[in-house]
Amino acid sequence: MAQPLQGLKVMDLSKVLAGPLCGQHLGELGAEVIKVEPTGTGDDTRAWLPQRAGQSATFLSVNHNKKSLAVDLKSPKGREIVHRLAAEVDIVLQGFGGGTAVKLGVDYKTLSTINPRIIYCEISGYGRTGPLGNEPGYDVMLQAFSGMISTIGLPGGLPTRVSFSPVDLGTGMNAVAGVLAALLERQRTGKGVYVEVSLFDTAMSLMGYMAQNFWMTGKVPQPMGTAHPAMCPYQAFQAKDAYMMLGVGNDAQWAKFCQVASMESMRDDPRFATNSARVENFDATVALVGEKMKERTVQEWMAALSAAGVPCAPINTLDIALVHPQLAERKLVVTTAHPVLGTVNNMAMPVRFQNETRHARLPPPLLGQHTQDVLSDLGFDSAEIQELLRDGIVSNFDQSADAKTE
């Protein structure tokens, strides 16, 4: 895979999902990414379940292509190490709570004084301004705060969150975009750039087209299950054997669906002939289509509708999606040799260059796995490194493993 960021170095001070995903993507683009973690505990997600052989699945999902430096940032010597690293890196990712970065000496003002060309990406919950500027950010809280949860689930049902943390992951992707734009700006001006992203900004931007609908109509979006407020029929339907998704996105597709479903009499019926009419007669349309969908199996509908060019999909469970030949053809799953788990899978960055095959260069690191290598690269000699290890300023993965078994 092309390595457009090859030669650039990233110091990843972030944790959990948003910042680590950004760092992982920058690593896949060729940058050397050094994940700076607290000694003893490391990234919060290292303790999350499920685990195998002491390794967290969540941590594995957003931390390949990185090296791990375990250092005590609360100690002066620990801060000195990070400052020496800051002098050499191009990009810093930081996601501490309000005021913590200043206390630890890794805020933008401090690090940009050390390295004026640094691109510093700060990730926060609600942004660093406004009445909530110092509030911590959690994906599900921003799903709730932004109105997202109020639109999800079945009408009259219990509040339901989106299961895969879209606010965290979306913020990580926004951070990648911001960092890449900042690199272009630095190339133009020769100066460093402060980049800010927040879970709040991401959550509200994800609600963007629903906000436009509200501004235009004054109607507050409500839960609709799998249905869509602007198109019909566009939702899950019960086939003879299971549920499936049907997506009639325009009137031409409606005509094709009616032909496949032997509903020609309904194609030009004024109640259903246009999408606006079908939305206006939403319940009647859904009831009519729903009865017809029960006549065939999912596979029968899939074959007929796909051949006619009508959007449809089975409602797969994840295990089925992961073994589909389309995923194998796209080569989105990459493998690495983990020092504890052996071969591990990871989802690669969903971008390809020149049709090249994606690959991961490094497995998700053990806590402090690269501490000694990073310190050596920074100019610390063997005696100094051993003293830092002995004093607990830094740790390596062997010490971490010993501590866990004691």
C-alpha positions in Angstrom: 0.0 0.0 0.0 1.2 3.5 -0.8 2.8 5.2 2.2 2.2 9.0 1.6 3.1 9.8 5.2 6.4 7.8 5.2 9.1 9.7 7.1 6.7 11.5 9.4 6.5 10.7 13.1 3.4 10.9 15.4 3.2 11.0 19.1 -0.1 9.5 20.2 -1.1 10.7 23.7 -4.7 9.8 23.2 -6.7 6.9 24.6 -9.9 4.8 24.1 -11.2 5.1 20.5 -11.2 8.5 18.7 -7.5 9.5 19.0 -6.2 5.9 18.7 -8.2 5.3 15.5 -6.7 8.5 14.1 -3.2 7.3 15.1 -3.9 3.9 13.5 -4.9 5.4 10.2 -1.9 7.7 10.2 0.2 4.6 10.8 -1.4 2.9 7.9 -0.6 5.9 5.7 3.1 5.3 6.5 3.8 7.5 9.6 5.8 6.1 12.5 3.3 6.3 15.4 4.6 6.2 19.0 1.8 5.6 21.5 2.6 7.1 24.8 0.9 5.3 27.7 0.9 5.5 31.5 3.1 2.9 33.2 1.3 0.1 34.9 -2.2 0.5 33.3 -1.7 1.9 29.8 -4.6 2.9 27.6 -7.9 2.5 29.4 -9.1 0.0 26.8 -6.4 -2.5 27.7 -8.6 -3.4 30.6 -11.8 -3.7 28.6 -13.5 -7.0 27.9 -13.6 -9.3 26.1 -10.0 -10.4 26.5 -7.8 -13.3 25.5 -4.4 -14.0 27.1 -4.7 -10.6 28.8 -5.2 -8.7 25.5 -8.3 -6.6 25.0 -10.2 -6.9 21.8 -11.1 -3.2 21.9 -7.5 -2.1 22.2 -6.5 -4.4 19.4 -9.1 -2.8 17.1 -7.6 0.7 17.0 -3.9 0.3 17.8 -2.1 -1.6 15.1 0.9 0.0 13.3 2.1 1.6 16.5 4.9 1.4 19.0 4.3 1.7 22.7 6.3 3.9 25.1 5.2 3.5 28.7 6.2 6.6 30.7 5.1 8.3 33.9 4.1 11.8 32.7 3.4 12.9 36.3 7.2 12.8 37.0 9.6 15.5 35.8 11.9 12.9 34.1 8.9 11.4 32.4 7.9 14.8 31.0 11.5 15.4 29.9 11.3 12.2 27.8 8.1 13.3 26.2 9.5 16.8 25.5 12.5 15.2 23.8 10.2 13.1 21.7 8.0 16.2 20.9 11.1 17.9 19.5 11.4 15.2 16.9 7.8 14.4 15.9 5.6 16.0 13.2 2.2 15.3 14.7 0.8 15.1 18.3 -2.6 13.6 19.1 -3.9 14.5 22.6 -7.2 13.6 24.2 -6.9 14.4 27.9 -9.7 16.0 29.9 -9.8 19.8 30.4 -6.7 21.1 32.1 -4.9 17.8 32.3 -2.6 18.4 29.3 -1.3 21.7 30.9 -0.7 19.9 34.2 1.3 17.2 32.4 3.2 19.6 30.3 1.9 18.3 27.0 -0.4 21.1 26.0 -0.1 22.9 22.6 1.6 26.0 24.0 4.3 23.9 25.7 5.0 21.5 22.8 4.8 24.1 20.1 7.4 26.2 21.9 9.6 23.1 21.8 8.8 22.4 18.2 7.2 25.3 16.3 6.5 23.0 13.2 4.4 20.6 15.2 0.8 19.7 14.1 -1.1 19.3 17.3 -4.5 17.7 17.2 -6.6 18.1 20.4 -9.6 15.8 20.9 -12.2 16.6 23.5 -15.7 15.8 24.5 -17.5 19.1 23.9 -14.7 21.3 22.5 -12.5 23.6 24.5 -14.9 26.6 24.5 -18.5 27.1 25.6 -20.3 26.3 28.8 -19.5 22.6 28.5 -15.9 23.0 27.4 -14.4 21.2 30.3 -17.0 18.3 30.4 -15.6 14.8 29.7 -16.9 13.2 26.5 -18.3 9.8 26.1 -19.8 8.4 22.9 -23.1 7.4 24.3 -23.5 10.7 26.2 -23.0 12.6 22.9 -25.5 10.3 21.1 -28.0 11.3 23.8 -27.1 15.0 23.9 -27.1 15.5 20.1 -30.6 14.1 19.6 -29.3 11.0 17.9 -30.8 8.5 20.4 -34.2 10.2 20.2 -34.4 9.2 16.5 -33.4 5.6 16.9 -35.4 2.5 17.6 -39.1 1.6 17.2 -41.9 4.2 17.7 -42.8 4.1 21.3 -39.9 1.8 22.2 -37.2 2.2 24.7 -34.3 4.6 24.0 -31.7 2.7 21.9 -28.1 3.7 21.2 -26.1 3.0 18.1 -24.1 0.0 19.0 -20.7 0.7 17.5 -19.7 4.1 18.9 -20.1 6.2 15.8 -19.3 9.5 17.6 -16.0 8.2 18.8 -15.0 6.6 15.5 -16.3 9.5 13.5 -14.3 11.9 15.6 -11.2 9.8 14.9 -11.9 10.0 11.1 -12.4 13.8 11.4 -9.1 14.0 13.2 -7.4 12.3 10.3 -8.9 14.8 7.8 -7.8 17.7 10.0 -4.3 16.4 10.4 -3.8 15.8 6.7 -5.1 19.3 5.9 -2.7 20.7 8.5 0.2 18.9 6.9 -0.7 20.7 3.6 -0.9 24.0 5.5 2.5 23.5 7.1 4.0 22.6 3.7 2.7 26.0 2.5 3.7 28.2 5.4 6.4 26.2 7.2 4.6 26.7 10.5 2.8 24.3 12.8 -0.9 24.1 13.2 -3.3 23.6 16.1 -6.2 21.2 15.1 -9.3 20.7 17.2 -11.9 18.1 17.0 -14.6 17.1 19.5 -17.2 14.4 20.0 -19.8 17.1 20.3 -18.9 18.6 16.9 -18.9 15.2 15.3 -22.3 14.2 16.8 -24.0 17.3 15.7 -22.5 17.1 12.2 -23.8 13.5 11.9 -27.2 14.9 12.6 -26.8 17.5 9.8 -29.3 16.4 7.2 -31.9 15.6 9.9 -31.3 19.2 11.2 -32.0 20.5 7.7 -35.2 18.6 7.7 -36.2 20.1 11.0 -35.2 23.6 10.0 -37.4 23.3 6.8 -40.4 21.6 8.4 -40.3 22.3 12.1 -41.0 18.6 12.7 -38.8 16.9 15.3 -37.4 13.6 14.0 -38.9 10.6 15.6 -37.9 6.9 15.8 -38.9 5.0 12.7 -37.2 1.6 13.2 -35.5 0.8 9.8 -37.8 3.1 7.8 -36.8 6.4 6.2 -38.8 9.7 6.6 -38.2 10.7 3.0 -38.5 7.5 1.0 -41.0 4.6 0.9 -40.9 1.6 0.8 -37.4 1.9 2.3 -37.1 -0.4 5.4 -36.9 -3.9 6.7 -39.7 -6.3 5.7 -40.6 -9.8 6.8 -40.0 -12.3 4.0 -41.3 -15.9 4.1 -38.3 -17.0 6.2 -36.6 -13.9 7.7 -36.4 -10.1 7.6 -34.6 -8.3 4.8 -34.0 -4.7 3.7 -35.8 -3.2 0.7 -34.7 0.2 -0.5 -37.0 1.7 -3.2 -35.2 5.0 -3.7 -37.0 6.5 -6.6 -40.0 6.0 -8.9 -38.1 4.0 -11.5 -37.2 1.5 -8.8 -40.8 1.4 -7.7 -41.9 0.5 -11.2 -39.2 -2.3 -11.3 -40.3 -3.5 -7.8 -44.0 -3.7 -8.9 -43.0 -5.7 -11.9 -40.9 -8.2 -9.9 -43.6 -8.4 -7.2 -46.5 -8.8 -9.6 -48.0 -5.6 -8.4 -48.4 -3.9 -11.8 -51.8 -2.5 -10.8 -50.2 -0.5 -8.0 -47.4 1.0 -10.1 -49.5 3.8 -11.5 -52.1 4.0 -8.7 -52.1 7.7 -7.7 -51.6 6.7 -4.1 -48.3 5.0 -4.9 -47.1 6.2 -8.3 -44.6 8.7 -6.9 -42.4 8.7 -3.9 -44.1 11.8 -2.5 -47.4 10.0 -2.8 -46.0 6.8 -1.1 -44.6 8.9 1.7 -47.9 10.6 2.1 -49.6 7.2 2.2 -46.8 5.7 4.2 -48.8 3.2 6.3 -50.8 2.0 3.3 -47.7 1.5 1.2 -45.8 -0.4 3.9 -48.8 -2.6 4.6 -49.3 -3.4 0.9 -45.6 -4.2 0.3 -45.3 -6.0 3.6 -48.0 -8.5 2.6 -46.4 -9.1 -0.7 -42.9 -9.6 0.8 -44.1 -12.5 2.9 -44.8 -14.6 -0.2 -41.1 -15.4 -1.0 -37.9 -16.2 0.9 -35.1 -13.8 1.3 -33.0 -15.6 -1.2 -35.8 -15.6 -3.7 -36.4 -11.9 -3.3 -32.6 -11.2 -3.4 -32.2 -13.0 -6.7 -35.3 -11.3 -8.4 -34.8 -7.8 -7.0 -31.0 -7.7 -7.6 -31.5 -8.8 -11.2 -34.0 -6.0 -11.7 -31.8 -3.4 -10.1 -33.9 -2.8 -7.0 -31.7 -2.2 -3.9 -32.1 -4.9 -1.3 -30.0 -6.8 1.3 -30.2 -9.6 3.7 -30.0 -8.6 7.4 -26.8 -10.4 8.2 -25.3 -11.1 11.6 -21.7 -10.0 11.9 -20.3 -13.5 11.6 -21.9 -13.9 8.2 -20.8 -10.5 7.0 -17.2 -11.3 8.0 -17.0 -14.4 5.8 -18.7 -12.9 2.8 -16.6 -13.2 -0.4 -17.0 -9.4 -1.0 -15.0 -8.7 2.2 -12.3 -11.1 1.1 -12.2 -9.5 -2.4 -11.8 -6.0 -0.9 -8.9 -7.3 1.3 -10.1 -5.0 4.1 -9.0 -7.4 6.8 -5.3 -7.4 7.4 -3.3 -9.7 9.7 -0.3 -9.2 11.9 1.8 -11.5 14.1 1.1 -10.5 17.7 3.7 -11.4 20.3 1.1 -13.0 22.7 -1.9 -13.9 20.5 -0.1 -15.0 17.3 -1.9 -14.1 14.1 -4.6 -11.4 14.7 -7.0 -9.8 12.3 -7.7 -6.1 12.0 -9.9 -3.9 9.9 -7.6 -1.8 7.7 -8.1 1.9 6.8 -11.1 1.9 4.3 -9.0 3.7 1.7 -7.0 2.2 -1.2 -4.3 3.7 -3.4 -3.6 2.6 -7.0 -5.6 -0.6 -6.3 -2.7 -1.8 -4.0 -3.3 -4.4 -1.4 -3.7 -3.1 2.1 -1.5 -4.4 4.8 -0.5 -3.7 8.5 3.1 -3.2 9.3 3.0 -3.7 13.1 0.6 -5.5 15.4 -1.1 -3.7 18.3 1.7 -3.3 20.8 2.1 -4.7 24.3 2.3 -2.0 27.0 5.8 -0.6 26.9 6.9 -3.0 24.2 9.0 -0.4 22.4 10.1 1.7 25.4 13.7 0.9 25.2 13.9 1.3 21.4 12.2 4.7 21.5 14.5 5.9 24.3 17.5 4.7 22.4 16.4 6.6 19.3 16.0 9.7 21.5 19.7 9.4 22.5 19.4 7.8 25.9 22.3 5.3 26.5 21.9 1.9 28.0 22.8 3.0 31.6 20.3 5.9 31.5 17.5 3.6 30.2 18.2 1.1 32.9 18.0 3.8 35.6 14.7 5.1 34.2 13.3 1.5 34.3 14.6 1.0 37.8 13.1 4.3 39.1 9.7 3.5 37.5 9.8 6.5 35.2 9.3 4.2 32.3 8.4 0.5 31.9 8.8 -2.2 29.3 6.4 -5.0 28.5 8.4 -7.6 30.4 8.0 -5.6 33.6 4.3 -5.1 32.9 3.8 -8.9 32.4 5.7 -9.6 35.6 3.6 -7.2 37.6 0.4 -8.8 36.3 1.5 -12.3 37.5 2.6 -11.3 40.9 
